[in-house]
Amino acid sequence: MSGWMERLTSGWHPMRQMRAGIAAMLLITAFNYADWPMGIFGLFFLYQAVTDTGCGMQGCSTPRSFRKPAKDATAEVEYEEIK
């Protein structure tokens, strides 16, 4: 459970802050005007801000893992030439 709290409280880069701001704006507007489709978009942006997901320059991605890579992840790779 501490992984979720760490992910929620750290890594607030400008794009994540913008998603949270857009979500707040859309949800407030949806509530004031009773516009439910706008509220759905607001929830979508809120989900992206909370989970730190979204689409960027390299396409859509999931949040990066907070785990350290395995020690043998940098091991030498052998290639075999196919003729």
Secondary structure, DSSP 8 states (H G I E B T S, - for coil): -HHHHHHHHS---HHHHHHHHHHHHHHHHHHHHT-HHHHHHHHHHHHHHHHT-EEETTEEE-----S---GGGG---------
